[in-house]
Amino acid sequence: MLLRSPVEGYALPARRLAAADLTGGFATPRVAVEVIAGAGLTTLPGVGHIPPVEAPRAMAAVIARLAGTAPAP
């Protein structure tokens, strides 16, 4: 979907989002939020901020690896 979008249709919202101060809205979330962090880091060379679109096979491999090594909750 993103790859079919016109550049102008993506660029303007991206510029506005970059210029927006959203910090006040994050002080009190209105929905349940879960943040999970670990010690691992996987870097996908040449991939930007949308790994599932830019490198779907690499992203799937990372998820499969993590799913296979994650301890049961």
C-alpha positions in Angstrom: 0.0 0.0 0.0 2.7 2.5 0.9 4.7 1.7 -2.2 1.6 2.6 -4.3 1.0 5.9 -2.5 2.0 9.1 -4.3 5.0 10.8 -2.8 3.1 14.0 -2.1 0.4 12.0 -0.2 3.1 10.7 2.1 5.5 13.6 2.4 3.0 16.3 3.6 1.7 14.2 6.6 5.2 13.1 7.4 6.4 16.7 7.5 3.5 17.7 9.7 4.0 14.8 12.0 7.7 15.7 12.3 6.9 19.2 13.2 4.1 18.4 15.7 4.7 18.4 19.5 3.0 15.2 20.6 4.6 14.9 24.0 1.6 16.2 25.9 -0.7 13.6 24.5 1.4 10.7 25.7 1.3 11.7 29.4 -2.1 9.9 30.0 -2.8 7.1 27.6 -6.5 6.4 27.0 -5.9 2.7 26.1 -3.9 -0.1 27.6 -0.3 0.2 26.6 2.4 -2.5 26.8 6.0 -1.8 26.2 8.4 -4.7 26.0 12.1 -4.2 25.8 14.9 -6.8 25.8 18.6 -6.9 25.5 18.6 -8.1 21.9 19.1 -5.9 18.9 18.6 -7.0 15.3 19.8 -4.6 12.5 18.5 -5.0 9.0 21.0 -3.2 6.8 19.5 -0.8 4.3 16.1 -1.0 5.8 14.3 2.2 6.9 11.5 2.6 9.4 9.0 0.1 7.8 10.8 -3.2 8.0 7.7 -5.4 7.2 7.3 -3.6 3.9 10.9 -3.0 3.0 12.2 -6.5 4.0 9.3 -8.8 4.7 11.4 -12.0 4.6 14.1 -10.7 6.9 11.4 -9.4 9.3 9.6 -12.7 9.3 12.9 -14.5 10.0 13.5 -12.3 13.0 10.0 -12.8 14.4 10.3 -16.6 13.8 13.6 -16.7 15.6 12.2 -14.7 18.5 9.1 -16.8 18.7 11.2 -20.0 18.8 13.4 -18.7 21.6 10.9 -16.8 23.8 10.1 -18.4 27.1 6.5 -19.2 27.8 4.6 -16.5 29.7 
